[in-house]
């Protein structure tokens, strides 16, 4: 049988384009078609914080929590100047009748009435918000600092240091938070506002430590940390300039949620008598405790401080949960 290519002209075979030439022509035609079709609009890159803010400002849950939180902080800061009466004075004392009228009701100049000692209830609620904010913020701040220290040591050093710190954290987490705070507060020689702050801060330390340690371990195997090590960057610089800043996101979100827990626990400890012993200085948990004996005759004495605690804790919780969803890639919609 004869070869079919034998009948073809040798000049024709030599003029046939090669595979590489055909491939180049195909790519050129595709590039020309793309140019004729038009250009593609490219959007610039957006940082994580900016993209999270775009979602948050359209989230009604976050906006509600943010509004409650901002109002609470503003009222707490300016409360001494907007309170209509001195919270320690007793302008309604002459209207207190132990038998017939133990708790004066609302009247002109006293929107919410008074307590059993003739003190203006609205003024005490406003000034009490400052004490609640101080306890919540300082307790969360000290707990955050302690958790950052332990979490950084455990996540950066590793080895037996990591094992020792995590076993201590596990023991602390195995005890209910309120019970642990109550135990720590009861060890103080005399209860005070700082007793609340220290006891609640100790409870929050293991939460921040475990969370930061997990984030630090995830950063240890990241590309930018491996690149820094290959370039000979000092270990301390890698920890504090590369690992720690990138691991703080979940910890900051947790701090927002911990503020709500700190406010509730501070109110619980004050209710149990482990807060400031000076009853002239108002605090919402203390006001709840003082309202117990009049709960049937004047339930509003307990309703107002309890409502304030619930609303403020709800505001911080809504804001913290929204931040967590916005910063978590798995929860983005």
MARKE-663946 format. One record per residue (C-alpha): residue number from 1; residue in three letters; x, y, z. Coordinates in pm, 1 decimal, m for minus. Layout:
BEGIN
+-----+-----+----------+----------+----------+
!   i !  aa !        x !        y !        z !
+-----+-----+----------+----------+----------+
! NUM ! Ala !        X !        Y !        Z !
...
+-----+-----+----------+----------+----------+
//
This chain:
BEGIN
+-----+-----+----------+----------+----------+
!   i !  aa !        x !        y !        z !
+-----+-----+----------+----------+----------+
!   1 ! Unk !      0.0 !      0.0 !      0.0 !
!   2 ! Unk !    136.1 !    339.1 !    m92.3 !
!   3 ! Unk !    186.4 !    622.5 !    157.1 !
!   4 ! Unk !    m96.6 !    883.0 !    120.1 !
!   5 ! Unk !    146.5 !   1164.3 !    190.0 !
!   6 ! Unk !    365.3 !   1056.0 !    m94.4 !
!   7 ! Unk !    125.9 !   1212.1 !   m346.2 !
!   8 ! Unk !    131.4 !   1554.8 !   m175.1 !
!   9 ! Unk !    350.0 !   1836.6 !   m288.3 !
!  10 ! Unk !    662.8 !   1871.3 !    m67.4 !
!  11 ! Unk !    631.9 !   2249.3 !    m89.9 !
!  12 ! Unk !    280.8 !   2230.3 !     51.6 !
!  13 ! Unk !    396.1 !   2023.8 !    346.4 !
!  14 ! Unk !    677.9 !   2263.9 !    422.1 !
!  15 ! Unk !    439.1 !   2559.9 !    411.7 !
!  16 ! Unk !    202.9 !   2399.2 !    671.1 !
!  17 ! Unk !    229.4 !   2591.2 !   1008.6 !
!  18 ! Unk !    384.1 !   2409.7 !   1299.2 !
!  19 ! Unk !    202.5 !   2327.8 !   1626.0 !
!  20 ! Unk !    366.4 !   2615.7 !   1814.4 !
!  21 ! Unk !    270.5 !   2854.5 !   1536.7 !
!  22 ! Unk !    m91.0 !   2734.8 !   1540.1 !
!  23 ! Unk !   m102.4 !   2772.8 !   1918.0 !
!  24 ! Unk !     35.0 !   3127.1 !   1893.4 !
!  25 ! Unk !   m220.8 !   3218.9 !   1628.1 !
!  26 ! Unk !   m500.1 !   3080.8 !   1847.1 !
!  27 ! Unk !   m387.5 !   3288.9 !   2145.4 !
!  28 ! Unk !   m362.1 !   3599.1 !   1930.1 !
!  29 ! Unk !   m717.4 !   3547.5 !   1803.7 !
!  30 ! Unk !   m848.0 !   3505.7 !   2158.5 !
!  31 ! Unk !   m669.6 !   3821.9 !   2272.1 !
!  32 ! Unk !   m815.5 !   4011.2 !   1976.7 !
!  33 ! Unk !  m1166.0 !   3884.9 !   2056.4 !
!  34 ! Unk !  m1126.5 !   3990.4 !   2418.6 !
!  35 ! Unk !  m1009.5 !   4336.9 !   2313.0 !
!  36 ! Unk !  m1303.8 !   4375.1 !   2078.5 !
!  37 ! Unk !  m1548.8 !   4258.5 !   2346.8 !
!  38 ! Unk !  m1442.2 !   4538.9 !   2581.1 !
!  39 ! Unk !  m1245.4 !   4576.2 !   2898.4 !
!  40 ! Unk !  m1319.5 !   4420.4 !   3236.5 !
!  41 ! Unk !  m1375.2 !   4658.4 !   3525.7 !
!  42 ! Unk !  m1160.0 !   4558.8 !   3819.7 !
!  43 ! Unk !  m1246.4 !   4673.3 !   4171.6 !
!  44 ! Unk !   m961.9 !   4763.4 !   4406.4 !
!  45 ! Unk !   m890.2 !   4535.6 !   4699.3 !
!  46 ! Unk !  m1074.3 !   4601.1 !   5026.5 !
!  47 ! Unk !   m927.7 !   4544.2 !   5372.3 !
!  48 ! Unk !  m1091.6 !   4310.7 !   5621.4 !
!  49 ! Unk !  m1201.9 !   4595.6 !   5847.6 !
!  50 ! Unk !  m1353.0 !   4795.4 !   5562.4 !
!  51 ! Unk !  m1539.1 !   4497.0 !   5421.6 !
!  52 ! Unk !  m1667.1 !   4410.7 !   5770.6 !
!  53 ! Unk !  m1789.4 !   4768.0 !   5819.1 !
!  54 ! Unk !  m1979.6 !   4752.2 !   5487.7 !
!  55 ! Unk !  m2173.3 !   4454.6 !   5621.2 !
!  56 ! Unk !  m2216.2 !   4594.6 !   5971.3 !
!  57 ! Unk !  m2368.4 !   4924.6 !   5866.6 !
!  58 ! Unk !  m2642.5 !   4732.6 !   5683.6 !
!  59 ! Unk !  m2702.2 !   4498.5 !   5977.0 !
!  60 ! Unk !  m2997.6 !   4618.4 !   6191.6 !
!  61 ! Unk !  m2891.4 !   4395.8 !   6482.2 !
!  62 ! Unk !  m2552.8 !   4566.0 !   6499.8 !
!  63 ! Unk !  m2706.3 !   4911.8 !   6469.8 !
!  64 ! Unk !  m2945.0 !   4842.0 !   6758.7 !
!  65 ! Unk !  m2662.2 !   4710.7 !   6977.5 !
!  66 ! Unk !  m2438.7 !   5003.4 !   6884.4 !
!  67 ! Unk !  m2713.3 !   5255.1 !   6967.2 !
!  68 ! Unk !  m2776.2 !   5100.7 !   7308.9 !
!  69 ! Unk !  m2404.8 !   5085.3 !   7386.0 !
!  70 ! Unk !  m2334.0 !   5443.7 !   7281.4 !
!  71 ! Unk !  m2631.4 !   5578.0 !   7479.0 !
!  72 ! Unk !  m2520.1 !   5384.7 !   7786.8 !
!  73 ! Unk !  m2161.7 !   5514.5 !   7764.3 !
!  74 ! Unk !  m2271.4 !   5874.1 !   7705.0 !
!  75 ! Unk !  m2519.6 !   5867.8 !   7995.0 !
!  76 ! Unk !  m2261.9 !   5708.5 !   8222.7 !
!  77 ! Unk !  m2005.2 !   5977.5 !   8141.9 !
!  78 ! Unk !  m2235.8 !   6278.3 !   8180.9 !
!  79 ! Unk !  m2461.7 !   6134.7 !   8453.8 !
!  80 ! Unk !  m2324.8 !   6349.9 !   8742.8 !
!  81 ! Unk !  m2415.9 !   6663.3 !   8547.8 !
!  82 ! Unk !  m2759.4 !   6560.0 !   8420.3 !
!  83 ! Unk !  m2885.7 !   6391.8 !   8737.9 !
!  84 ! Unk !  m3166.8 !   6614.5 !   8870.1 !
!  85 ! Unk !  m3074.0 !   6546.5 !   9236.1 !
!  86 ! Unk !  m2775.7 !   6444.7 !   9441.4 !
!  87 ! Unk !  m2797.6 !   6060.3 !   9455.7 !
!  88 ! Unk !  m2681.3 !   6062.7 !   9819.1 !
!  89 ! Unk !  m2931.5 !   6328.8 !   9935.5 !
!  90 ! Unk !  m3282.4 !   6254.0 !  10064.5 !
!  91 ! Unk !  m3518.1 !   6521.3 !   9926.9 !
!  92 ! Unk !  m3821.9 !   6293.7 !   9978.5 !
!  93 ! Unk !  m3737.3 !   6183.9 !  10331.7 !
!  94 ! Unk !  m4026.9 !   6378.6 !  10482.0 !
!  95 ! Unk !  m4271.0 !   6177.1 !  10267.7 !
!  96 ! Unk !  m4147.5 !   5837.0 !  10377.8 !
!  97 ! Unk !  m4402.4 !   5670.3 !  10607.0 !
!  98 ! Unk !  m4284.7 !   5326.3 !  10725.0 !
!  99 ! Unk !  m4640.9 !   5203.4 !  10779.6 !
! 100 ! Unk !  m4847.4 !   5368.7 !  10506.7 !
! 101 ! Unk !  m4601.3 !   5495.9 !  10243.7 !
! 102 ! Unk !  m4254.6 !   5337.6 !  10279.7 !
! 103 ! Unk !  m4156.7 !   5426.6 !   9922.3 !
! 104 ! Unk !  m4259.8 !   5768.4 !   9782.6 !
! 105 ! Unk !  m4414.0 !   5748.1 !   9435.7 !
! 106 ! Unk !  m4356.5 !   5969.4 !   9130.5 !
! 107 ! Unk !  m4435.7 !   6338.1 !   9162.7 !
! 108 ! Unk !  m4333.0 !   6671.8 !   9017.5 !
! 109 ! Unk !  m3953.7 !   6695.7 !   9010.3 !
! 110 ! Unk !  m3915.1 !   6323.5 !   9083.0 !
! 111 ! Unk !  m4007.3 !   6136.5 !   8765.9 !
! 112 ! Unk !  m3958.3 !   5785.6 !   8907.7 !
! 113 ! Unk !  m4021.3 !   5868.3 !   9272.5 !
! 114 ! Unk !  m3782.2 !   5778.8 !   9550.1 !
! 115 ! Unk !  m3656.2 !   5482.4 !   9750.6 !
! 116 ! Unk !  m3718.4 !   5387.0 !  10112.6 !
! 117 ! Unk !  m3470.1 !   5651.6 !  10229.1 !
! 118 ! Unk !  m3621.2 !   5936.6 !  10028.2 !
! 119 ! Unk !  m3347.0 !   5945.2 !   9761.9 !
! 120 ! Unk !  m3442.2 !   6028.2 !   9403.0 !
! 121 ! Unk !  m3459.2 !   5703.0 !   9206.0 !
! 122 ! Unk !  m3386.6 !   5851.4 !   8863.0 !
! 123 ! Unk !  m3072.9 !   6023.9 !   8988.1 !
! 124 ! Unk !  m2947.3 !   5702.6 !   9145.2 !
! 125 ! Unk !  m3008.8 !   5508.7 !   8822.6 !
! 126 ! Unk !  m2816.2 !   5764.4 !   8618.5 !
! 127 ! Unk !  m2519.0 !   5785.3 !   8853.8 !
! 128 ! Unk !  m2527.9 !   5408.8 !   8907.5 !
! 129 ! Unk !  m2464.8 !   5359.3 !   8535.2 !
! 130 ! Unk !  m2119.9 !   5516.0 !   8579.2 !
! 131 ! Unk !  m2027.4 !   5269.7 !   8854.5 !
! 132 ! Unk !  m2149.5 !   4980.0 !   8641.3 !
! 133 ! Unk !  m1949.6 !   5102.6 !   8341.0 !
! 134 ! Unk !  m1633.7 !   5145.6 !   8549.5 !
! 135 ! Unk !  m1654.8 !   4792.6 !   8686.1 !
! 136 ! Unk !  m1732.1 !   4639.2 !   8346.5 !
! 137 ! Unk !  m1461.3 !   4825.0 !   8154.2 !
! 138 ! Unk !  m1180.5 !   4781.1 !   8408.9 !
! 139 ! Unk !  m1265.1 !   4416.1 !   8473.6 !
! 140 ! Unk !  m1262.6 !   4341.0 !   8100.4 !
! 141 ! Unk !   m945.0 !   4544.0 !   8049.0 !
! 142 ! Unk !   m753.0 !   4367.2 !   8326.4 !
! 143 ! Unk !   m883.1 !   4029.8 !   8213.0 !
! 144 ! Unk !   m777.0 !   4110.9 !   7856.7 !
! 145 ! Unk !   m425.8 !   4209.9 !   7965.9 !
! 146 ! Unk !   m385.8 !   3892.9 !   8171.1 !
! 147 ! Unk !   m521.5 !   3677.9 !   7889.9 !
! 148 ! Unk !   m291.1 !   3845.3 !   7636.2 !
! 149 ! Unk !     11.1 !   3771.3 !   7853.4 !
! 150 ! Unk !    m71.1 !   3404.3 !   7907.8 !
! 151 ! Unk !   m198.0 !   3346.5 !   7554.7 !
! 152 ! Unk !    109.4 !   3502.9 !   7397.8 !
! 153 ! Unk !    344.4 !   3292.6 !   7612.0 !
! 154 ! Unk !    153.6 !   2972.7 !   7537.9 !
! 155 ! Unk !    117.5 !   3035.3 !   7164.9 !
! 156 ! Unk !    463.9 !   3174.6 !   7096.9 !
! 157 ! Unk !    687.9 !   2966.5 !   7325.0 !
! 158 ! Unk !    504.9 !   2633.6 !   7316.3 !
! 159 ! Unk !    646.9 !   2322.7 !   7480.5 !
! 160 ! Unk !    611.9 !   2279.4 !   7855.2 !
! 161 ! Unk !    518.0 !   2646.3 !   7896.2 !
! 162 ! Unk !    217.0 !   2595.1 !   7672.8 !
! 163 ! Unk !    116.7 !   2276.6 !   7854.8 !
! 164 ! Unk !    148.7 !   2434.3 !   8200.8 !
! 165 ! Unk !    m51.0 !   2746.4 !   8111.8 !
! 166 ! Unk !   m324.9 !   2549.4 !   7936.2 !
! 167 ! Unk !   m368.3 !   2308.3 !   8225.5 !
! 168 ! Unk !   m415.6 !   2604.7 !   8461.9 !
! 169 ! Unk !   m661.8 !   2755.6 !   8216.1 !
! 170 ! Unk !   m852.8 !   2426.4 !   8194.2 !
! 171 ! Unk !   m887.4 !   2411.8 !   8572.1 !
! 172 ! Unk !  m1019.8 !   2768.4 !   8584.4 !
! 173 ! Unk !  m1263.0 !   2706.2 !   8300.2 !
! 174 ! Unk !  m1396.6 !   2395.2 !   8472.2 !
! 175 ! Unk !  m1535.7 !   2612.1 !   8754.6 !
! 176 ! Unk !  m1855.3 !   2810.9 !   8681.1 !
! 177 ! Unk !  m1759.6 !   3173.8 !   8624.7 !
! 178 ! Unk !  m1995.3 !   3324.2 !   8880.2 !
! 179 ! Unk !  m1889.1 !   3070.9 !   9144.9 !
! 180 ! Unk !  m1521.6 !   3146.1 !   9078.1 !
! 181 ! Unk !  m1582.5 !   3521.2 !   9096.1 !
! 182 ! Unk !  m1777.2 !   3478.3 !   9419.7 !
! 183 ! Unk !  m1492.6 !   3271.6 !   9568.9 !
! 184 ! Unk !  m1228.2 !   3526.1 !   9474.3 !
! 185 ! Unk !  m1437.5 !   3820.6 !   9597.3 !
! 186 ! Unk !  m1511.6 !   3651.1 !   9929.4 !
! 187 ! Unk !  m1137.7 !   3618.2 !   9999.5 !
! 188 ! Unk !  m1103.1 !   3996.2 !  10023.8 !
! 189 ! Unk !  m1069.7 !   4139.7 !  10372.2 !
! 190 ! Unk !  m1337.6 !   4401.1 !  10304.6 !
! 191 ! Unk !  m1563.4 !   4425.4 !   9996.3 !
! 192 ! Unk !  m1517.4 !   4720.9 !   9764.5 !
! 193 ! Unk !  m1553.1 !   4820.2 !   9404.2 !
! 194 ! Unk !  m1201.6 !   4695.5 !   9333.2 !
! 195 ! Unk !  m1299.6 !   4359.6 !   9475.5 !
! 196 ! Unk !  m1556.9 !   4328.7 !   9197.6 !
! 197 ! Unk !  m1308.4 !   4437.7 !   8932.1 !
! 198 ! Unk !  m1033.7 !   4195.0 !   9036.0 !
! 199 ! Unk !  m1264.4 !   3895.4 !   9084.3 !
! 200 ! Unk !  m1436.5 !   3941.3 !   8746.6 !
! 201 ! Unk !  m1102.8 !   4004.3 !   8572.0 !
! 202 ! Unk !   m961.4 !   3676.7 !   8705.5 !
! 203 ! Unk !  m1264.4 !   3493.2 !   8568.8 !
! 204 ! Unk !  m1211.8 !   3640.7 !   8222.0 !
! 205 ! Unk !   m835.9 !   3576.3 !   8198.2 !
! 206 ! Unk !   m862.1 !   3206.3 !   8089.3 !
! 207 ! Unk !  m1119.3 !   3291.7 !   7819.1 !
! 208 ! Unk !   m889.8 !   3544.0 !   7652.8 !
! 209 ! Unk !   m582.2 !   3325.0 !   7705.1 !
! 210 ! Unk !   m730.7 !   3020.7 !   7531.8 !
! 211 ! Unk !   m870.8 !   3226.2 !   7245.8 !
! 212 ! Unk !   m544.0 !   3410.4 !   7181.7 !
! 213 ! Unk !   m338.8 !   3093.7 !   7210.9 !
! 214 ! Unk !   m549.0 !   2929.2 !   6938.6 !
! 215 ! Unk !   m508.3 !   3231.1 !   6710.8 !
! 216 ! Unk !   m133.1 !   3238.3 !   6775.8 !
! 217 ! Unk !    m97.0 !   2870.7 !   6685.2 !
! 218 ! Unk !   m278.7 !   2936.0 !   6358.4 !
! 219 ! Unk !    m41.3 !   3224.7 !   6282.8 !
! 220 ! Unk !    271.2 !   3013.8 !   6348.1 !
! 221 ! Unk !    215.1 !   2814.5 !   6028.2 !
! 222 ! Unk !    104.5 !   3107.6 !   5811.5 !
! 223 ! Unk !    302.6 !   3209.1 !   5502.9 !
! 224 ! Unk !    413.5 !   3550.9 !   5626.7 !
! 225 ! Unk !    553.6 !   3403.2 !   5949.9 !
! 226 ! Unk !    740.0 !   3130.7 !   5759.7 !
! 227 ! Unk !    878.7 !   3395.2 !   5524.6 !
! 228 ! Unk !    996.8 !   3607.9 !   5817.8 !
! 229 ! Unk !   1172.3 !   3308.3 !   5971.8 !
! 230 ! Unk !   1343.7 !   3221.8 !   5644.6 !
! 231 ! Unk !   1473.1 !   3580.1 !   5624.0 !
! 232 ! Unk !   1626.5 !   3550.7 !   5970.3 !
! 233 ! Unk !   1392.5 !   3785.6 !   6156.8 !
! 234 ! Unk !   1432.6 !   3767.3 !   6533.8 !
! 235 ! Unk !   1176.4 !   3547.8 !   6713.4 !
! 236 ! Unk !   1061.1 !   3835.0 !   6933.5 !
! 237 ! Unk !    997.4 !   4051.9 !   6627.5 !
! 238 ! Unk !    802.8 !   3770.0 !   6462.0 !
! 239 ! Unk !    581.7 !   3731.8 !   6768.4 !
! 240 ! Unk !    508.5 !   4098.4 !   6833.5 !
! 241 ! Unk !    512.6 !   4234.4 !   6477.1 !
! 242 ! Unk !    367.7 !   3947.2 !   6273.3 !
! 243 ! Unk !    182.8 !   3694.1 !   6491.5 !
! 244 ! Unk !     24.9 !   3898.7 !   6771.3 !
! 245 ! Unk !   m128.6 !   4182.7 !   6562.2 !
! 246 ! Unk !   m291.9 !   3931.0 !   6325.9 !
! 247 ! Unk !   m425.0 !   3721.4 !   6615.1 !
! 248 ! Unk !   m597.8 !   4004.0 !   6802.7 !
! 249 ! Unk !   m915.7 !   4018.7 !   6591.9 !
! 250 ! Unk !  m1113.2 !   3739.3 !   6766.1 !
! 251 ! Unk !   m986.7 !   3859.5 !   7106.2 !
! 252 ! Unk !  m1119.6 !   4212.0 !   7052.3 !
! 253 ! Unk !  m1458.6 !   4074.1 !   6949.8 !
! 254 ! Unk !  m1461.7 !   3855.1 !   7260.8 !
! 255 ! Unk !  m1384.8 !   4161.2 !   7473.8 !
! 256 ! Unk !  m1707.4 !   4321.0 !   7350.3 !
! 257 ! Unk !  m1904.5 !   4014.3 !   7454.8 !
! 258 ! Unk !  m1718.3 !   3992.3 !   7785.6 !
! 259 ! Unk !  m1830.1 !   4344.5 !   7874.9 !
! 260 ! Unk !  m2189.5 !   4221.5 !   7884.9 !
! 261 ! Unk !  m2090.6 !   3926.5 !   8105.6 !
! 262 ! Unk !  m1886.2 !   4153.7 !   8332.6 !
! 263 ! Unk !  m2183.7 !   4385.9 !   8388.2 !
! 264 ! Unk !  m2411.3 !   4094.3 !   8478.2 !
! 265 ! Unk !  m2155.8 !   3935.6 !   8711.2 !
! 266 ! Unk !  m2080.9 !   4268.9 !   8879.2 !
! 267 ! Unk !  m2450.8 !   4317.4 !   8944.4 !
! 268 ! Unk !  m2476.5 !   3962.6 !   9082.0 !
! 269 ! Unk !  m2184.8 !   4009.7 !   9321.0 !
! 270 ! Unk !  m2317.1 !   4346.7 !   9437.3 !
! 271 ! Unk !  m2655.5 !   4185.8 !   9491.0 !
! 272 ! Unk !  m2486.8 !   3930.4 !   9717.2 !
! 273 ! Unk !  m2318.1 !   4206.4 !   9918.7 !
! 274 ! Unk !  m1964.7 !   4168.4 !   9780.3 !
! 275 ! Unk !  m1950.2 !   4509.5 !   9614.8 !
! 276 ! Unk !  m1912.6 !   4858.7 !   9752.3 !
! 277 ! Unk !  m2037.9 !   4854.9 !  10114.5 !
! 278 ! Unk !  m2124.6 !   5225.0 !  10099.2 !
! 279 ! Unk !  m2495.3 !   5219.9 !  10016.0 !
! 280 ! Unk !  m2496.5 !   5592.5 !   9948.9 !
! 281 ! Unk !  m2304.6 !   5536.5 !   9624.6 !
! 282 ! Unk !  m2555.7 !   5383.1 !   9380.8 !
! 283 ! Unk !  m2483.3 !   5075.9 !   9172.8 !
! 284 ! Unk !  m2745.5 !   4877.0 !   8985.0 !
! 285 ! Unk !  m2676.3 !   4542.7 !   9153.9 !
! 286 ! Unk !  m2673.2 !   4707.8 !   9494.2 !
! 287 ! Unk !  m3005.2 !   4879.2 !   9417.2 !
! 288 ! Unk !  m3154.0 !   4540.5 !   9333.9 !
! 289 ! Unk !  m3039.4 !   4406.0 !   9668.4 !
! 290 ! Unk !  m3189.6 !   4699.3 !   9860.8 !
! 291 ! Unk !  m3522.6 !   4657.0 !   9678.7 !
! 292 ! Unk !  m3578.4 !   4301.7 !   9804.7 !
! 293 ! Unk !  m3769.6 !   4396.3 !  10117.7 !
! 294 ! Unk !  m4012.3 !   4613.8 !   9918.8 !
! 295 ! Unk !  m4059.6 !   4385.2 !   9618.7 !
! 296 ! Unk !  m4431.0 !   4333.0 !   9692.6 !
! 297 ! Unk !  m4512.5 !   4693.6 !   9781.7 !
! 298 ! Unk !  m4290.2 !   4875.7 !   9531.0 !
! 299 ! Unk !  m4173.0 !   4634.1 !   9257.5 !
! 300 ! Unk !  m4051.1 !   4925.7 !   9047.1 !
! 301 ! Unk !  m3751.2 !   4961.9 !   9279.6 !
! 302 ! Unk !  m3623.9 !   4631.9 !   9139.5 !
! 303 ! Unk !  m3772.7 !   4664.3 !   8792.4 !
! 304 ! Unk !  m3579.5 !   4975.6 !   8687.4 !
! 305 ! Unk !  m3223.6 !   4864.2 !   8777.3 !
! 306 ! Unk !  m3292.6 !   4511.3 !   8650.0 !
! 307 ! Unk !  m3423.1 !   4654.8 !   8322.0 !
! 308 ! Unk !  m3114.1 !   4872.7 !   8286.4 !
! 309 ! Unk !  m2884.6 !   4572.7 !   8338.2 !
! 310 ! Unk !  m3073.9 !   4362.4 !   8082.6 !
! 311 ! Unk !  m3086.6 !   4633.3 !   7815.7 !
! 312 ! Unk !  m2717.3 !   4726.6 !   7847.8 !
! 313 ! Unk !  m2603.5 !   4362.9 !   7845.8 !
! 314 ! Unk !  m2824.4 !   4302.1 !   7541.7 !
! 315 ! Unk !  m2666.9 !   4597.6 !   7360.3 !
! 316 ! Unk !  m2311.6 !   4470.8 !   7411.3 !
! 317 ! Unk !  m2417.0 !   4116.9 !   7315.8 !
! 318 ! Unk !  m2586.4 !   4222.2 !   6991.9 !
! 319 ! Unk !  m2289.4 !   4433.7 !   6893.4 !
! 320 ! Unk !  m2036.1 !   4161.6 !   6978.7 !
! 321 ! Unk !  m2222.1 !   3886.4 !   6793.7 !
! 322 ! Unk !  m2254.4 !   4108.1 !   6486.5 !
! 323 ! Unk !  m1881.6 !   4183.1 !   6495.7 !
! 324 ! Unk !  m1804.7 !   3813.6 !   6523.7 !
! 325 ! Unk !  m2015.8 !   3730.6 !   6219.3 !
! 326 ! Unk !  m1871.2 !   4017.2 !   6015.6 !
! 327 ! Unk !  m1509.2 !   3921.9 !   6087.1 !
! 328 ! Unk !  m1557.0 !   3546.1 !   6049.9 !
! 329 ! Unk !  m1508.7 !   3436.0 !   5684.1 !
! 330 ! Unk !  m1731.7 !   3130.3 !   5741.6 !
! 331 ! Unk !  m2024.7 !   3350.2 !   5847.8 !
! 332 ! Unk !  m2010.3 !   3603.3 !   5564.3 !
! 333 ! Unk !  m2320.6 !   3628.8 !   5348.9 !
+-----+-----+----------+----------+----------+
//
